Amino acid sequence: MLMELGLMQVTFTFNREFPGLGNRIKELRESSPKPLTLLAAEAGISATHWNRIENERVQYVPIETLRGIEKALGSDFGIEYEVVITSKNSPSDE
């Protein structure tokens, strides 16, 4: 549909550190009555990957994965991001 309308999508990627996030996830998981395997399944990841996230053995966690973990734990880590998009047309762009 997008191509039919002549629209183009642009993808932006940025990274930011959140010290202690893995430990916070672990504390919430340990206080949850649900087993790790169920929480991981609800988050859409494997229990092994969840464990690597908790122990901060992964370098990057996609925001979609983090949102899945929040949903499984019934929590909000308060991690927000805002994308501001501007376009500056120059004569060479036309």
C-alpha positions, -999 to +999 in steps of 0.1 A: +000+000+000+028+024+009+045+020-024+013+025-043+010+059-027+046+068-034+055+070+003+089+061+016+097+049+051+128+059+069+142+039+098+160+055+127+181+036+152+196+049+184+210+034+216+210+045+252+223+029+283+201+021+313+223+010+342+208-016+365+179-025+341+189-062+341+189-063+379+155-046+380+140-071+356+155-100+377+140-086+409+106-083+394+108-117+379+118-132+413+089-115+430+064-128+403+045-160+410+050-170+374+079-192+364+106-179+341+095-201+312+060-186+313+072-150+316+096-155+287+069-170+265+045-141+273+073-117+264+079-135+231+115-146+239+132-177+251+140-183+288+177-184+279+175-150+262+155-136+292+183-149+315+210-132+293+190-099+295+187-101+333+224-108+337+232-080+311+250-105+288+234-089+258+246-056+244+213-045+229+177-051+238+152-040+211+124-018+225+099-043+214+116-070+235+116-046+265+079-039+261+072-076+260+091-081+293+072-052+308+039-067+297+048-101+311+058-086+344+029-062+345+054-034+350+066-002+334+103+006+335+097+042+326+118+040+295+104+064+269+118+078+237+107+106+215+115+109+178+114+144+164+115+144+126+124+174+106+129+178+069+150+205+054+145+208+016+174+223-003+175+233-039+195+202-047+167+180-032+142+192-058 
